[in-house]
């Protein structure tokens, strides 16, 4: 990550009076959003602001907390004196990071069973992540439906549609993949460690390890091609 992306400013804009945060990388943006800031996407930049309608004391509290959280994970902060603090607020592993860890498990998996287990966390009927997400969408829709703004019922209907139609398709497809992998019980051919030997029931004396030989990387661009290896006997 470029060093410039580890630098942020949190200041009160002299023209609008808003508390604005500029700079940072996606991790910093997540910290800001979890502290209450709202992302603002413009044509040439993206920054964050505090929600409208807060009194000055609450703005100072949130901005100071953002400074404490960002300093705790090593960001270089430029902040108004009113937001400066020596406090470092611990940064815990978020739910989103825990879910993203499933992708790491899948990228490192060597067998279909390992991937099936990871996908089960997403698709389990009672307590999987995707069914829980459907519950979140439905609960948000119910909250919005009678909130009172003219667009709220439309937004609520949209959320119900996303839960019932779009998310249902994703969940159904992933469950199919999960179940198929659970039945295969096979090792991934390109991730399983090479045994460097042939199968024990192989009868042909000319048999050798079926794994492809690793590609040779020349030490210099002009190095001549290596001579083919001498024929070797059968390896066990």
C-alpha positions, 0 to 999 in steps of 0.5 A, spaced: 500 500 500 502 506 498 504 511 503 500 516 501 494 512 502 496 511 510 495 519 511 488 522 512 485 529 515 479 530 519 477 537 519 471 542 520 470 545 513 471 553 514 466 554 508 460 549 510 462 547 517 461 540 516 466 535 519 470 532 513 475 526 512 479 526 506 484 521 504 486 514 506 485 507 503 479 502 504 481 500 511 481 507 513 474 508 510 471 502 513 473 505 520 470 512 518 464 508 516 464 504 523 465 511 527 459 514 523 461 517 517 458 517 511 462 516 504 461 522 499 463 520 492 464 525 487 467 525 480 474 526 482 474 524 489 471 520 494 471 523 502 467 522 508 463 527 512 459 526 519 451 525 518 447 532 518 443 534 524 448 533 529 450 538 534 457 540 535 458 536 541 456 530 538 460 531 532 467 533 536 465 526 540 465 522 533 471 525 530 475 524 536 473 517 536 475 516 529 482 519 530 483 514 536 481 508 532 485 510 526 491 512 530 491 505 533 492 502 526 497 506 524 495 512 520 498 518 520 492 523 522 492 531 521 486 533 525 483 540 528 485 541 535 478 540 537 479 532 535 486 531 537 487 525 542 492 521 545 487 515 546 488 509 541 482 505 541 483 497 539 481 495 532 477 488 533 476 483 527 469 485 524 464 481 522 465 482 515 473 480 516 471 474 519 466 472 512 472 474 508 476 469 511 472 464 508 475 466 501 482 465 504 480 458 506 477 457 499 483 459 496 488 455 500 483 449 500 486 442 497 480 438 497 473 439 495 471 437 503 475 443 505 471 448 500 464 445 502 465 446 509 467 453 508 461 454 503 456 451 509 458 457 513 454 461 507 449 457 506 446 453 512 439 453 512 438 455 519 444 459 521 448 461 514 450 467 512 446 468 506 439 466 510 442 471 515 443 477 510 436 475 508 433 476 515 437 483 515 434 485 508 427 483 511 428 487 517 430 493 514 424 493 509 419 492 515 423 498 519 422 503 513 415 501 510 412 505 515 417 510 517 413 516 513 417 518 508 414 518 501 419 513 498 420 509 504 415 504 502 418 503 495 425 502 498 422 497 503 419 493 497 425 493 493 429 490 499 424 485 499 425 483 492 432 483 493 431 478 499 426 474 495 429 474 488 436 476 487 439 473 494 435 467 493 438 465 486 445 466 489 443 462 495 440 456 491 446 456 486 451 456 492 448 451 495 448 446 489 455 448 488 456 446 496 452 439 495 456 437 489 463 438 492 461 435 498 459 428 494 466 429 490 470 428 496 476 429 491 483 433 492 484 439 487 489 436 482 493 443 482 493 444 490 495 437 492 502 436 494 506 432 489 508 425 492 514 424 487 512 417 486 507 413 482 501 409 484 503 403 488 499 398 483 502 401 477 505 395 473 509 398 468 516 399 469 516 406 465 511 409 469 513 415 473 510 421 477 504 423 473 505 431 476 508 435 471 515 438 472 516 445 475 517 450 469 525 452 469 526 459 470 533 461 467 538 465 471 539 470 466 535 472 460 541 469 455 542 463 459 542 457 454 536 451 454 538 446 459 540 439 456 534 434 457 535 429 463 538 422 462 533 417 463 531 415 470 529 408 473 522 407 476 521 411 482 518 409 488 
